[in-house]
Amino acid sequence: VPCDENAKNKLLRYARKIGLAFQIADDILDGDTTENSTFLRFYSAEQAREKVKELTKEAVLALDGMENADVLSRFAVFLAMRKN
């Protein structure tokens, strides 16, 4: 399916946001505060959770106006809320 430049840019913003949110959420789940976890070395777990929420919201907003984006929106929320 062809993708216009606007849709491509929206999908790239979405992907960047959920990618970072996923990594931060993964660090939180691991409880990793060592040198391997860049984010949790500088921010508390609560600040990290807030960042995940913020990034998830931004990811969903990046899809605004796109047809059939509900699956991607639900996927972003699922990643942010996962427990393992």
HELIX and SHEET records of a PDB file:
HELIX    1   1 GLU A    5  ASP A   30  1                                  26    
HELIX    2   2 THR A   38  PHE A   42  1                                   5    
HELIX    3   3 ALA A   45  ALA A   62  1                                  18    
HELIX    4   4 ASP A   70  MET A   81  1                                  12    
END                                                                             
